[in-house]
């Protein structure tokens, strides 16, 4: 699948996922299947972990998630059901007014945590480059979390590969939330 270069004004969906592969299975075999099935860049980040990064227009995100699910389901047959898959994703929206009302300002940047339909997201507004980045937490954050100093691990969703549909449902729900936010 050839990817076209993203327009600087199109909302963007970014997904990074990794699959932990047991030592008894050749990692390169799984990496090759993922690369060929989805057509995106993959890399080995550890001896037994394959990582893939995907960046697409938000309008194509649901289609990509379905392809992602299909590819994972295909390789899941070759892996033990307790193999771990983790995902992290975020949205970039250019030319969008900052949605932080009571955020923490750091130079020309504003950070805040906002609730959307019972889910929490960290919002990062870059007023110099005129974009908003939105990342959903994997769990509800504590009340006193500093939006500037949020550790990256709180955005990572992990599950057993046999439960990939759980992660897919979460991501699709968050895509729908973002679509409703940017259409306002």
FIKOLZA-1660 file (N, C-alpha, C; in steps of 0.1 Angstrom, whole numbers, plus 5000, padded with zeros to 4 digits):
% residues 184
   i   px   py   pz ch aa at
   1 5008 4988 5000  A  X  N
   1 5000 5000 5000  A  X CA
   1 5009 5012 5000  A  X  C
   2 5007 5021 4990  A  X  N
   2 5015 5033 4989  A  X CA
   2 5008 5044 4998  A  X  C
   3 5016 5051 5006  A  X  N
   3 5010 5062 5014  A  X CA
   3 5013 5075 5007  A  X  C
   4 5003 5084 5007  A  X  N
   4 5006 5097 5001  A  X CA
   4 5010 5106 5013  A  X  C
   5 5018 5116 5010  A  X  N
   5 5022 5125 5020  A  X CA
   5 5010 5133 5025  A  X  C
   6 5010 5134 5038  A  X  N
   6 4999 5141 5045  A  X CA
   6 4999 5156 5042  A  X  C
   7 4988 5162 5040  A  X  N
   7 4987 5176 5038  A  X CA
   7 4989 5182 5052  A  X  C
   8 4995 5194 5053  A  X  N
   8 4998 5200 5066  A  X CA
   8 4985 5204 5073  A  X  C
   9 4974 5204 5067  A  X  N
   9 4961 5208 5074  A  X CA
   9 4952 5197 5077  A  X  C
  10 4955 5185 5071  A  X  N
  10 4946 5174 5074  A  X CA
  10 4948 5168 5088  A  X  C
  11 4937 5165 5095  A  X  N
  11 4939 5159 5108  A  X CA
  11 4946 5145 5106  A  X  C
  12 4954 5142 5116  A  X  N
  12 4963 5130 5114  A  X CA
  12 4961 5121 5126  A  X  C
  13 4961 5108 5123  A  X  N
  13 4960 5097 5133  A  X CA
  13 4974 5090 5133  A  X  C
  14 4980 5088 5144  A  X  N
  14 4993 5081 5146  A  X CA
  14 4991 5069 5155  A  X  C
  15 4996 5058 5151  A  X  N
  15 4995 5046 5159  A  X CA
  15 5009 5039 5159  A  X  C
  16 5013 5035 5171  A  X  N
  16 5025 5027 5173  A  X CA
  16 5020 5015 5181  A  X  C
  17 5023 5004 5175  A  X  N
  17 5020 4992 5183  A  X CA
  17 5032 4982 5183  A  X  C
  18 5033 4974 5193  A  X  N
  18 5043 4964 5194  A  X CA
  18 5037 4951 5198  A  X  C
  19 5044 4940 5193  A  X  N
  19 5039 4927 5196  A  X CA
  19 5051 4919 5202  A  X  C
  20 5049 4914 5214  A  X  N
  20 5059 4906 5221  A  X CA
  20 5058 4891 5216  A  X  C
  21 5069 4886 5210  A  X  N
  21 5069 4873 5204  A  X CA
  21 5077 4863 5213  A  X  C
  22 5071 4852 5216  A  X  N
  22 5079 4842 5224  A  X CA
  22 5092 4838 5217  A  X  C
  23 5102 4834 5225  A  X  N
  23 5115 4830 5219  A  X CA
  23 5114 4818 5210  A  X  C
  24 5104 4810 5211  A  X  N
  24 5103 4798 5203  A  X CA
  24 5099 4801 5189  A  X  C
  25 5094 4813 5186  A  X  N
  25 5089 4817 5173  A  X CA
  25 5099 4827 5167  A  X  C
  26 5103 4825 5154  A  X  N
  26 5112 4834 5148  A  X CA
  26 5105 4848 5146  A  X  C
  27 5111 4858 5153  A  X  N
  27 5106 4872 5153  A  X CA
  27 5106 4877 5138  A  X  C
  28 5116 4874 5130  A  X  N
  28 5116 4879 5117  A  X CA
  28 5104 4875 5108  A  X  C
  29 5099 4863 5111  A  X  N
  29 5088 4857 5104  A  X CA
  29 5075 4866 5107  A  X  C
  30 5073 4869 5119  A  X  N
  30 5061 4877 5123  A  X CA
  30 5063 4891 5118  A  X  C
  31 5075 4897 5119  A  X  N
  31 5078 4910 5114  A  X CA
  31 5075 4911 5099  A  X  C
  32 5079 4902 5092  A  X  N
  32 5077 4901 5077  A  X CA
  32 5062 4901 5074  A  X  C
  33 5055 4892 5081  A  X  N
  33 5041 4891 5078  A  X CA
  33 5033 4905 5081  A  X  C
  34 5037 4911 5092  A  X  N
  34 5031 4924 5095  A  X CA
  34 5034 4935 5084  A  X  C
  35 5047 4935 5080  A  X  N
  35 5051 4945 5070  A  X CA
  35 5044 4942 5057  A  X  C
  36 5044 4930 5053  A  X  N
  36 5037 4927 5040  A  X CA
  36 5022 4928 5041  A  X  C
  37 5016 4925 5052  A  X  N
  37 5001 4925 5053  A  X CA
  37 4997 4940 5053  A  X  C
  38 5003 4948 5061  A  X  N
  38 4999 4962 5062  A  X CA
  38 5006 4972 5053  A  X  C
  39 5018 4968 5049  A  X  N
  39 5026 4977 5041  A  X CA
  39 5032 4989 5048  A  X  C
  40 5034 4988 5061  A  X  N
  40 5040 4999 5068  A  X CA
  40 5053 4995 5074  A  X  C
  41 5061 5005 5078  A  X  N
  41 5074 5002 5084  A  X CA
  41 5073 4995 5097  A  X  C
  42 5081 4985 5098  A  X  N
  42 5083 4977 5111  A  X CA
  42 5097 4978 5115  A  X  C
  43 5099 4975 5127  A  X  N
  43 5113 4974 5132  A  X CA
  43 5113 4965 5144  A  X  C
  44 5125 4959 5146  A  X  N
  44 5127 4951 5159  A  X CA
  44 5132 4960 5169  A  X  C
  45 5125 4962 5180  A  X  N
  45 5130 4971 5191  A  X CA
  45 5136 4963 5202  A  X  C
  46 5135 4950 5202  A  X  N
  46 5142 4941 5211  A  X CA
  46 5143 4928 5204  A  X  C
  47 5150 4919 5210  A  X  N
  47 5151 4905 5204  A  X CA
  47 5138 4899 5201  A  X  C
  48 5128 4901 5209  A  X  N
  48 5115 4894 5207  A  X CA
  48 5103 4904 5206  A  X  C
  49 5106 4917 5202  A  X  N
  49 5095 4926 5201  A  X CA
  49 5095 4933 5187  A  X  C
  50 5084 4932 5180  A  X  N
  50 5083 4939 5167  A  X CA
  50 5074 4952 5169  A  X  C
  51 5078 4963 5164  A  X  N
  51 5071 4975 5165  A  X CA
  51 5067 4980 5151  A  X  C
  52 5055 4986 5150  A  X  N
  52 5051 4992 5137  A  X CA
  52 5045 5006 5140  A  X  C
  53 5048 5015 5131  A  X  N
  53 5043 5029 5132  A  X CA
  53 5035 5032 5120  A  X  C
  54 5023 5038 5123  A  X  N
  54 5014 5041 5112  A  X CA
  54 5010 5056 5114  A  X  C
  55 5010 5063 5103  A  X  N
  55 5005 5077 5104  A  X CA
  55 4997 5079 5091  A  X  C
  56 4984 5082 5093  A  X  N
  56 4975 5084 5082  A  X CA
  56 4965 5096 5085  A  X  C
  57 4958 5100 5074  A  X  N
  57 4948 5110 5076  A  X CA
  57 4937 5105 5085  A  X  C
  58 4932 5113 5094  A  X  N
  58 4922 5109 5103  A  X CA
  58 4910 5102 5096  A  X  C
  59 4907 5107 5084  A  X  N
  59 4895 5102 5076  A  X CA
  59 4898 5087 5072  A  X  C
  60 4910 5083 5072  A  X  N
  60 4913 5069 5069  A  X CA
  60 4916 5060 5081  A  X  C
  61 4915 5066 5093  A  X  N
  61 4919 5059 5105  A  X CA
  61 4911 5046 5107  A  X  C
  62 4898 5046 5105  A  X  N
  62 4890 5035 5108  A  X CA
  62 4894 5023 5099  A  X  C
  63 4896 5026 5086  A  X  N
  63 4900 5016 5076  A  X CA
  63 4914 5010 5080  A  X  C
  64 4923 5018 5085  A  X  N
  64 4936 5013 5089  A  X CA
  64 4935 5004 5101  A  X  C
  65 4926 5008 5110  A  X  N
  65 4924 5000 5123  A  X CA
  65 4918 4987 5119  A  X  C
  66 4909 4986 5110  A  X  N
  66 4904 4973 5105  A  X CA
  66 4915 4964 5099  A  X  C
  67 4924 4970 5091  A  X  N
  67 4935 4963 5085  A  X CA
  67 4944 4958 5096  A  X  C
  68 4947 4967 5106  A  X  N
  68 4955 4964 5117  A  X CA
  68 4950 4952 5124  A  X  C
  69 4937 4952 5127  A  X  N
  69 4930 4941 5134  A  X CA
  69 4931 4928 5126  A  X  C
  70 4929 4929 5113  A  X  N
  70 4929 4917 5105  A  X CA
  70 4943 4911 5105  A  X  C
  71 4954 4920 5104  A  X  N
  71 4967 4915 5104  A  X CA
  71 4971 4908 5117  A  X  C
  72 4967 4914 5128  A  X  N
  72 4970 4909 5142  A  X CA
  72 4962 4896 5143  A  X  C
  73 4950 4895 5139  A  X  N
  73 4942 4882 5140  A  X CA
  73 4949 4871 5132  A  X  C
  74 4955 4875 5121  A  X  N
  74 4962 4865 5112  A  X CA
  74 4974 4860 5119  A  X  C
  75 4982 4869 5125  A  X  N
  75 4994 4864 5132  A  X CA
  75 4991 4858 5145  A  X  C
  76 4980 4861 5151  A  X  N
  76 4976 4856 5164  A  X CA
  76 4975 4840 5164  A  X  C
  77 4972 4835 5152  A  X  N
  77 4971 4821 5151  A  X CA
  77 4984 4814 5152  A  X  C
  78 4995 4821 5150  A  X  N
  78 5008 4816 5151  A  X CA
  78 5015 4818 5165  A  X  C
  79 5008 4826 5173  A  X  N
  79 5014 4830 5186  A  X CA
  79 5006 4824 5197  A  X  C
  80 5012 4822 5209  A  X  N
  80 5004 4818 5221  A  X CA
  80 4994 4829 5224  A  X  C
  81 4982 4825 5229  A  X  N
  81 4972 4835 5232  A  X CA
  81 4975 4845 5242  A  X  C
  82 4986 4842 5250  A  X  N
  82 4990 4851 5261  A  X CA
  82 5001 4861 5256  A  X  C
  83 5004 4860 5243  A  X  N
  83 5014 4870 5238  A  X CA
  83 5008 4884 5240  A  X  C
  84 5017 4893 5242  A  X  N
  84 5013 4907 5246  A  X CA
  84 5014 4916 5234  A  X  C
  85 5003 4924 5232  A  X  N
  85 5003 4935 5222  A  X CA
  85 5000 4948 5229  A  X  C
  86 5008 4958 5225  A  X  N
  86 5006 4972 5231  A  X CA
  86 5004 4982 5220  A  X  C
  87 4996 4992 5223  A  X  N
  87 4994 5003 5213  A  X CA
  87 4994 5016 5221  A  X  C
  88 4999 5026 5213  A  X  N
  88 4998 5040 5218  A  X CA
  88 4994 5048 5205  A  X  C
  89 4985 5057 5207  A  X  N
  89 4981 5065 5195  A  X CA
  89 4978 5079 5200  A  X  C
  90 4978 5088 5190  A  X  N
  90 4975 5102 5192  A  X CA
  90 4970 5108 5179  A  X  C
  91 4964 5120 5181  A  X  N
  91 4958 5127 5170  A  X CA
  91 4965 5141 5169  A  X  C
  92 4967 5145 5157  A  X  N
  92 4973 5158 5155  A  X CA
  92 4963 5166 5146  A  X  C
  93 4959 5178 5151  A  X  N
  93 4949 5186 5143  A  X CA
  93 4955 5199 5141  A  X  C
  94 4958 5203 5128  A  X  N
  94 4964 5216 5125  A  X CA
  94 4953 5226 5124  A  X  C
  95 4956 5239 5126  A  X  N
  95 4947 5250 5125  A  X CA
  95 4935 5249 5133  A  X  C
  96 4936 5243 5145  A  X  N
  96 4925 5241 5154  A  X CA
  96 4927 5250 5166  A  X  C
  97 4917 5257 5171  A  X  N
  97 4919 5265 5182  A  X CA
  97 4921 5256 5195  A  X  C
  98 4930 5261 5203  A  X  N
  98 4933 5253 5215  A  X CA
  98 4920 5251 5223  A  X  C
  99 4918 5238 5227  A  X  N
  99 4906 5235 5235  A  X CA
  99 4908 5235 5250  A  X  C
 100 4920 5238 5254  A  X  N
 100 4923 5239 5269  A  X CA
 100 4917 5253 5274  A  X  C
 101 4909 5252 5284  A  X  N
 101 4904 5264 5290  A  X CA
 101 4912 5268 5302  A  X  C
 102 4916 5259 5310  A  X  N
 102 4924 5262 5322  A  X CA
 102 4936 5254 5322  A  X  C
 103 4944 5255 5311  A  X  N
 103 4956 5247 5310  A  X CA
 103 4968 5253 5316  A  X  C
 104 4979 5245 5316  A  X  N
 104 4992 5250 5321  A  X CA
 104 4999 5256 5309  A  X  C
 105 5003 5268 5310  A  X  N
 105 5010 5275 5299  A  X CA
 105 5025 5274 5301  A  X  C
 106 5032 5269 5291  A  X  N
 106 5047 5268 5291  A  X CA
 106 5052 5275 5278  A  X  C
 107 5057 5287 5279  A  X  N
 107 5061 5295 5268  A  X CA
 107 5049 5296 5259  A  X  C
 108 5050 5292 5246  A  X  N
 108 5038 5293 5237  A  X CA
 108 5030 5280 5236  A  X  C
 109 5032 5272 5246  A  X  N
 109 5025 5259 5246  A  X CA
 109 5015 5258 5258  A  X  C
 110 5004 5251 5255  A  X  N
 110 4994 5249 5266  A  X CA
 110 4991 5234 5267  A  X  C
 111 4991 5230 5280  A  X  N
 111 4988 5216 5283  A  X CA
 111 4976 5215 5292  A  X  C
 112 4967 5205 5290  A  X  N
 112 4956 5203 5299  A  X CA
 112 4951 5189 5298  A  X  C
 113 4943 5185 5307  A  X  N
 113 4936 5172 5306  A  X CA
 113 4921 5175 5306  A  X  C
 114 4915 5169 5296  A  X  N
 114 4901 5171 5293  A  X CA
 114 4893 5157 5293  A  X  C
 115 4881 5158 5298  A  X  N
 115 4873 5145 5297  A  X CA
 115 4864 5146 5285  A  X  C
 116 4864 5136 5277  A  X  N
 116 4855 5134 5266  A  X CA
 116 4847 5122 5268  A  X  C
 117 4834 5123 5270  A  X  N
 117 4825 5111 5271  A  X CA
 117 4830 5101 5282  A  X  C
 118 4835 5105 5293  A  X  N
 118 4840 5096 5303  A  X CA
 118 4854 5091 5302  A  X  C
 119 4861 5096 5291  A  X  N
 119 4875 5092 5289  A  X CA
 119 4883 5105 5290  A  X  C
 120 4895 5103 5294  A  X  N
 120 4904 5114 5296  A  X CA
 120 4915 5115 5286  A  X  C
 121 4918 5127 5282  A  X  N
 121 4929 5129 5272  A  X CA
 121 4938 5141 5276  A  X  C
 122 4950 5139 5273  A  X  N
 122 4960 5150 5275  A  X CA
 122 4960 5158 5262  A  X  C
 123 4958 5171 5263  A  X  N
 123 4958 5180 5252  A  X CA
 123 4971 5188 5252  A  X  C
 124 4977 5189 5241  A  X  N
 124 4989 5198 5240  A  X CA
 124 4987 5207 5228  A  X  C
 125 4987 5220 5231  A  X  N
 125 4985 5230 5221  A  X CA
 125 4998 5237 5218  A  X  C
 126 5002 5237 5206  A  X  N
 126 5014 5244 5201  A  X CA
 126 5009 5256 5194  A  X  C
 127 5010 5268 5200  A  X  N
 127 5005 5280 5194  A  X CA
 127 5014 5286 5184  A  X  C
 128 5027 5282 5184  A  X  N
 128 5037 5287 5174  A  X CA
 128 5034 5280 5161  A  X  C
 129 5033 5267 5161  A  X  N
 129 5031 5259 5149  A  X CA
 129 5017 5256 5146  A  X  C
 130 5008 5261 5155  A  X  N
 130 4994 5261 5153  A  X CA
 130 4988 5247 5151  A  X  C
 131 4990 5238 5161  A  X  N
 131 4984 5225 5161  A  X CA
 131 4980 5221 5175  A  X  C
 132 4971 5211 5175  A  X  N
 132 4967 5205 5188  A  X CA
 132 4970 5190 5187  A  X  C
 133 4976 5185 5197  A  X  N
 133 4979 5170 5198  A  X CA
 133 4970 5165 5210  A  X  C
 134 4963 5154 5207  A  X  N
 134 4954 5148 5216  A  X CA
 134 4958 5133 5218  A  X  C
 135 4960 5129 5231  A  X  N
 135 4964 5115 5235  A  X CA
 135 4954 5111 5246  A  X  C
 136 4948 5099 5244  A  X  N
 136 4939 5094 5254  A  X CA
 136 4947 5085 5264  A  X  C
 137 4943 5087 5277  A  X  N
 137 4949 5079 5287  A  X CA
 137 4944 5064 5286  A  X  C
 138 4952 5055 5290  A  X  N
 138 4947 5041 5290  A  X CA
 138 4938 5038 5303  A  X  C
 139 4940 5046 5313  A  X  N
 139 4932 5046 5325  A  X CA
 139 4929 5060 5330  A  X  C
 140 4919 5061 5338  A  X  N
 140 4916 5074 5344  A  X CA
 140 4928 5080 5352  A  X  C
 141 4932 5092 5349  A  X  N
 141 4944 5097 5356  A  X CA
 141 4940 5102 5370  A  X  C
 142 4949 5103 5379  A  X  N
 142 4946 5108 5392  A  X CA
 142 4943 5123 5391  A  X  C
 143 4936 5128 5401  A  X  N
 143 4930 5141 5400  A  X CA
 143 4941 5152 5400  A  X  C
 144 4953 5149 5406  A  X  N
 144 4963 5159 5407  A  X CA
 144 4975 5158 5397  A  X  C
 145 4972 5151 5386  A  X  N
 145 4983 5149 5376  A  X CA
 145 4986 5162 5369  A  X  C
 146 4999 5164 5367  A  X  N
 146 5004 5176 5360  A  X CA
 146 5004 5173 5345  A  X  C
 147 4996 5180 5337  A  X  N
 147 4995 5177 5323  A  X CA
 147 5008 5179 5315  A  X  C
 148 5018 5186 5321  A  X  N
 148 5031 5188 5315  A  X CA
 148 5040 5176 5317  A  X  C
 149 5039 5170 5328  A  X  N
 149 5048 5159 5332  A  X CA
 149 5041 5145 5333  A  X  C
 150 5033 5142 5323  A  X  N
 150 5026 5129 5323  A  X CA
 150 5036 5119 5317  A  X  C
 151 5038 5108 5324  A  X  N
 151 5047 5098 5318  A  X CA
 151 5041 5091 5306  A  X  C
 152 5049 5088 5296  A  X  N
 152 5044 5082 5284  A  X CA
 152 5037 5069 5286  A  X  C
 153 5040 5061 5296  A  X  N
 153 5034 5048 5298  A  X CA
 153 5019 5049 5301  A  X  C
 154 5014 5060 5306  A  X  N
 154 4999 5061 5309  A  X CA
 154 4991 5062 5296  A  X  C
 155 4997 5063 5284  A  X  N
 155 4990 5063 5272  A  X CA
 155 4990 5050 5265  A  X  C
 156 4998 5040 5270  A  X  N
 156 5000 5027 5264  A  X CA
 156 4989 5017 5268  A  X  C
 157 4982 5011 5258  A  X  N
 157 4972 5002 5260  A  X CA
 157 4978 4988 5257  A  X  C
 158 4978 4979 5267  A  X  N
 158 4984 4965 5265  A  X CA
 158 4973 4955 5268  A  X  C
 159 4974 4944 5261  A  X  N
 159 4965 4933 5263  A  X CA
 159 4971 4920 5257  A  X  C
 160 4965 4909 5260  A  X  N
 160 4969 4897 5254  A  X CA
 160 4964 4897 5239  A  X  C
 161 4972 4892 5230  A  X  N
 161 4969 4892 5216  A  X CA
 161 4955 4886 5213  A  X  C
 162 4951 4877 5221  A  X  N
 162 4938 4871 5219  A  X CA
 162 4926 4880 5222  A  X  C
 163 4930 4892 5228  A  X  N
 163 4919 4902 5232  A  X CA
 163 4921 4914 5223  A  X  C
 164 4927 4913 5211  A  X  N
 164 4929 4925 5203  A  X CA
 164 4917 4933 5200  A  X  C
 165 4905 4926 5200  A  X  N
 165 4893 4934 5197  A  X CA
 165 4890 4944 5208  A  X  C
 166 4895 4942 5220  A  X  N
 166 4893 4952 5231  A  X CA
 166 4900 4965 5227  A  X  C
 167 4913 4964 5223  A  X  N
 167 4921 4976 5219  A  X CA
 167 4915 4982 5207  A  X  C
 168 4910 4974 5197  A  X  N
 168 4904 4980 5185  A  X CA
 168 4892 4988 5189  A  X  C
 169 4883 4983 5197  A  X  N
 169 4871 4990 5201  A  X CA
 169 4875 5003 5208  A  X  C
 170 4885 5003 5217  A  X  N
 170 4889 5015 5224  A  X CA
 170 4894 5026 5214  A  X  C
 171 4902 5021 5204  A  X  N
 171 4908 5031 5194  A  X CA
 171 4896 5036 5186  A  X  C
 172 4887 5028 5181  A  X  N
 172 4876 5032 5172  A  X CA
 172 4867 5042 5180  A  X  C
 173 4865 5040 5193  A  X  N
 173 4857 5049 5201  A  X CA
 173 4864 5062 5202  A  X  C
 174 4877 5062 5204  A  X  N
 174 4885 5075 5205  A  X CA
 174 4885 5082 5192  A  X  C
 175 4886 5075 5181  A  X  N
 175 4886 5081 5167  A  X CA
 175 4872 5088 5166  A  X  C
 176 4861 5082 5169  A  X  N
 176 4848 5088 5168  A  X CA
 176 4847 5101 5177  A  X  C
 177 4853 5100 5189  A  X  N
 177 4853 5111 5198  A  X CA
 177 4860 5123 5192  A  X  C
 178 4872 5121 5186  A  X  N
 178 4880 5131 5180  A  X CA
 178 4872 5137 5168  A  X  C
 179 4867 5128 5160  A  X  N
 179 4859 5133 5148  A  X CA
 179 4848 5143 5153  A  X  C
 180 4841 5139 5164  A  X  N
 180 4830 5148 5169  A  X CA
 180 4836 5161 5174  A  X  C
 181 4847 5161 5180  A  X  N
 181 4854 5173 5186  A  X CA
 181 4858 5183 5175  A  X  C
 182 4864 5177 5164  A  X  N
 182 4869 5186 5154  A  X CA
 182 4858 5191 5144  A  X  C
 183 4847 5184 5144  A  X  N
 183 4836 5189 5136  A  X CA
 183 4828 5200 5142  A  X  C
 184 4830 5203 5155  A  X  N
 184 4823 5214 5162  A  X CA
 184 4828 5227 5157  A  X  C
% end
